[in-house]
Structures are given as structure tokens and as C-alpha cells.
Amino acid sequence: MSKAKKTLASVFAVSLVTASVLAGCGAKEEKGTGAADGNAANTPKNLSILTSHANAKYAMQAKDDDKYIKELSKLSNYNLKYEFLGHGNDFTQQMTVRFASGELPDMIRTDSINSTMHPGALEKNVFEDLTPLIEKYGQNLKKKIPEQAWKSPKVSKDGKIFGIPTLAALPATRVVYIRQDWLDKLGMQQPKTVDDWLKYFEAVKKTDMNGNGDPNDEYGFYVRENLIYSNMFFSEFGADPNAWYLKNGQLQPGMIQPEMKDGIKFWKSLYDNGYINPNLFTNKGADWMGGIKQGKGGAWIHDVTNYNTDWNVANFVNEKNVKLSLIEAPVGTKGKGIAVQGDQIGYVWVVPAKNKKAEDVIKFLDWVWSDAAEEFFALGIKDYNYKIENGKPKWDMNDPANKENDASVFYQLSINPRGDGRMLDKVLEVSPNTDAVKSGIKIAEQNLIKNDALHMPTLQSLKTNPELTVGTGAGTLFLDMFAKVITGKEDVDSAFDKFVAEWKRRGGEAAIKEATDWYNAFNKK
């Protein structure tokens, strides 16, 4: 199972990417079709599961007799055998070897039914068509997995379902973090408009907010390299560099839209005025987080899922009475937003047809998605990871049973066939700062940026040209142009126009045509 980046997200990949509405199919939950009920009178059947350890500490050392896998086997009434492969490129290479060997387990984690880890597998009928089995045995799956996820090319083809999607912890996770204690010190309200933010930035610039005697080492907005966790002040001007927009019958990337010039000009003003850190293009993740905890940032973007961990105020250095608030993106003349809408699919389960285990896999997964299974994937093993006191569960993330080797991540995420259970209601109810986190979850959903390319697969026309990738990734033509303009090396109008022309010439025109063809075909379904 994936440990989405403790960002969730990268994870959290995750940041992962996200669907905006958890809409089911309206079917009632059929508890009687679950694995535990279906096997009740019989000897538990065996199911083998192949996944990635995703660099999760506990998963990397888990043994066959692991207590959590044994508990999950008992609850589901299936004898489960998990095999954990590597992470990243290691996982890709190992999966390629496994598919070439033909020795495949009953359930396999992949990123898509068309993944490059197993080219041609779908066309060669390696994967079972799960459509009739889901209809017969998968009422919980149909109810709890968003309808849009079933339509994804990662999951289905030609109206047939070949994969079961897992879901990220939330439809959206990113929020704006702001130093509430700085606002209080300045006597300011939480900023809502772009102009409000500029006033806050100016006040931070003029005041020694962290009290270290240097009024010039604090920045209103603290930015990370490649604009990771820094996606603000673009949608406010009409176009986000990471999104696609349907315009004049064509699906086009936001980064080439004329409105992007206004966003870039605004970012240049932030740089010129000292409102953002001058090392924004080299500020790596650990340095970025460390700088914030040293009192260098008045606001930043991160996942609400990390509120109790990465942003524990007790971990801020040499600062007292730190207070954080989770707030919305600023409202601009043309909108607002923090993160581009994604499909919320973490990865996909596929079932080899030759194993003849598809019915059992669907029954097992249907139980996994039942209400009865939720407590395990949220709180772990009763009387070990949590206790019942006065009729309510008592669970502590800092209890050694949950904290050692990140054990809670193992049962909430690594062996959780749903995906990520770290934000289940049962977890939130027993976690610290529940009200703040729940508020942040709503804020994240309300600040999604509409993406007309939702569910679009990787474009063939861009696969061999990474510099043309849409967004602010390292080595892209867009980021190169953006950096030159922000730092004053090139004029925004000429540099932007040159970038757009170059992007289209080197393959962008073909990408727009391919994307538009996909959009028209996908939305006819």
C-alpha cells in the first residue's frame, strides 16, 4: 500500500490529486455480501496482495506473521498474504519483472490499468473484467467510491471496469497556513482579498515579527522551489499554470493563457518588494519547512492533514506563543484557488484473470469498504492501539503502539485497500485540534481550482518532451521563463510571448490537439 507523501500527497500526491465531490451511486450498503459474512461457514480462503512499501518504516520490516495483517485476516475472514515491493523506480522495475514472469498474486497495486509497468497487459486480457462482479457483490464499492472515479481511464475502458480505485485521504488537502500570532501582533484581520494580503506583506516587511533583531529576515509568503506548495496568486488573475481550460473548443493549458501575464507581473512585484523569499527557486523542502519554523514565513501553503504533525507549534524554534490559522486563498478579480482539482485516485487494484480469484477479491474489497471495517483502518487493534472508555474509543497518535516505526501509518494506509484512512471521521474524532482540522478540510474543498482535463491520461505528445510538461516543474520551459522574468533578467511581455511560441512549436500544438480529442471522446460517454 502506498504511503502517500506524509503530505498526503506526496501523499499527502499525493499529493497526490483529487475529486471535488464524494458522490456515490445511491445503493444501500449490503453488509451481508461482505467477505466476513460470505465465508462465515467455510474455511477462510487465501488472498495474496502485491503492493509497495512506499518507504513506510513499518511496511519495510513487516513479517508474514505481522499482528495487523493477522487482525485484518481475522476481521475479513480471508487469509491475507501481503508482499511489499520497493518504492518509486524500484517498484516500477520489480513490477515489470513480475509481469514478465507471469507469476502474479491475486490483487496487484498499479497506477493505472494502462501502466507502463505492464505494457499491453490489458489488451492481452491479463486483467479480469470486474464489471459484473461489482454489480453482484460490490454494493459498498458502488456506494462509497465516487462515480467519477469509475469513469477514469485508470480504471475502465470501453465501459468495462478492470480496476478498483483507492482514494486519497480527502478530495482536497491544501490550505493556506498563516501566523495568527503575527496578525494579532500587527492588529490586523485575516486577509481575504489580494489587496488585504499586500497590506499584510508590507506590515511583515517593516516589522521584526520573529523578534530576533533583524527586521529583514521575515517574508509575508514563504515559497518553495518549483513553486511546490506555493500555488497562489495565479487563479486570482484568471489562469493557473497547472490547470487546463476548455477555450474556443480547445483544451489548453493555463500556463499559455494571456491572463498568465498578469499573474507573473504580480509575482514579480512580490519579489521586487521583498514580500517573498529571494531563494524561492532553490528553497528545497527541508530548508523551506525549517525556515518557516525559524520564523521566516508569515504564510505558506501545505496540507491540512499535516496540521498536527509537521506544523505542531511546539516545534517552532526560539518562538513563544506561536498560533496558526488555516484560511482560504485570496479573492482576486477573476477568482481564487490553492490546488488544481484532481481525481482523488491514489492507485488502482487489478486482478489477474488466470488466478480465478476475482469474485473473492471483490467480496473482500466490498467488506473493506463497509462500515464494519472502518474502525480497524482508523484506530487499529482494540485494546492494543486504542481502548474503549465510557463507550467511546480513546486513541493517541503518540502512544508507542501507534508511534513506533509509524505503526499507525501501517494500518491506516499501508495495508488499507481503500487507500488512505488517516482522515477518516473516526480518526478525527479522537485526534487533537479536531475543530481546526475539520474547518481546514472544508477550506481545502472550497479552494479547488476547476480542471477541465480531469481524468486525462498522460499525453503521448508530451512523454518524450519533459520540458513541455504543464505546470511549474523543474526543467520546464514555463519555470525557466518565470524565473527569468521574476528576477528581472527578461521583460514579462516578450519573454512570455516567446515561451508560448516555443512551447507550441516544440510539441504543444500537438498536445492541445491530442488533449482536445481526448476531451471530446471522454465527455461523450
BELJOBEL-V230032 format. One record per backbone hydrogen bond with DSSP energy under -0.5 kcal/mol. CO is the residue of the C=O (numbers start at 0). NH is the residue of the N-H. Records with the same first field share a line. If there is no record, write none. Layout:
CO=NH + NH
This chain:
1=3
4=7
8=10
9=6
10=9
11=7 + 10
12=14 + 15
13=15
14=13
17=341
20=22
21=23
22=146
28=30
29=32
30=33
33=37
34=38
36=39
38=41
44=78
46=80
47=105 + 106
48=50 + 82
49=108
50=84
52=55
55=59
56=60
57=60 + 61
58=61
62=65
65=69
66=70
67=71
68=72
69=73
70=74
71=75
72=76 + 77
76=44
77=79
78=46
79=81
80=48
82=50 + 84
84=52
85=53
86=89
87=91
88=92
89=93
90=94
91=95
92=96
93=97
94=98
95=99
96=100
97=101 + 102
101=103
104=351
106=49
107=349
109=347
111=114
114=117
115=118
117=120
119=123
120=125
121=124
125=352
127=129
129=133
130=134
131=135
132=136
133=137
137=141
138=142
139=143
140=144
141=24
143=145
145=148 + 149
146=150
147=150
148=151
151=154 + 155
153=112
154=161 + 162
156=159
159=156 + 161
160=129 + 130
162=164
163=348
165=345
166=419
172=303
174=176 + 301
175=326
176=299
177=179 + 324
178=181 + 182
179=183
180=184
181=185
182=186 + 187
183=186
191=330
192=196
193=197
194=198
195=199
196=200
197=201
198=202
199=203
200=204
201=205
202=206
203=206
206=208
207=210
212=214
213=216
218=297
220=222 + 276
223=226
224=227
226=229
227=223
228=300
229=231
233=236 + 238
234=237
235=333
239=242
240=254
242=253
243=451
244=246 + 251
246=249
249=246 + 251
251=244
252=255
253=256
256=259
257=260
258=261 + 262
259=263
260=264
261=265
262=266
263=267
264=268
265=269
266=270
267=271
268=272
269=274 + 275
270=273
274=220
276=279
278=281 + 282
281=283
282=224
283=287
284=288
285=289
286=290
287=291
288=292
289=293
290=295
291=294
292=316
295=218
297=178
298=221
299=176
301=174
302=305
303=306
305=308 + 310
308=311
311=314
312=315
315=318
322=179 + 180
324=177 + 326
326=175
329=331
330=193
331=334
334=331
338=448
343=167 + 345
346=165
347=109
348=163
349=107
350=127
351=354 + 356
352=355
356=360
357=361
358=362
359=363
360=364
361=365
362=34 + 366
363=367
364=368
366=369
369=372 + 373
370=373 + 374
372=375 + 376
373=377
374=378 + 379
375=379
380=383 + 384 + 385
384=395
385=382
386=388 + 393
388=391
391=388
392=394
393=386
395=398
398=401 + 402
399=403
401=407
402=405
403=406
404=57
405=408 + 409
406=409 + 410
407=411
408=412 + 413
409=414
411=420
412=415
414=416
415=418
417=166
418=420
420=423
423=426 + 427
424=428
426=429 + 430
427=430
430=433
432=436
433=437
434=438
435=439
436=440
437=441
438=442
439=443
440=444
441=445
442=446
443=446
444=447
446=337 + 338
447=449
448=340
450=453
452=455
454=152
458=461 + 462
459=462 + 463
461=464
464=467
465=468
466=476
472=475
475=479
476=480
477=481
478=482
479=483
480=484
481=485
482=486
483=488 + 489
484=487
490=494
491=495
492=496
493=497
494=498
495=499
496=500
497=501
498=502
499=503
500=504
501=505
502=507
503=506 + 508
506=510
507=511
508=512
509=513
510=514
511=515
512=516
513=517
514=518
515=519
516=520
517=521
518=522
520=523
521=524
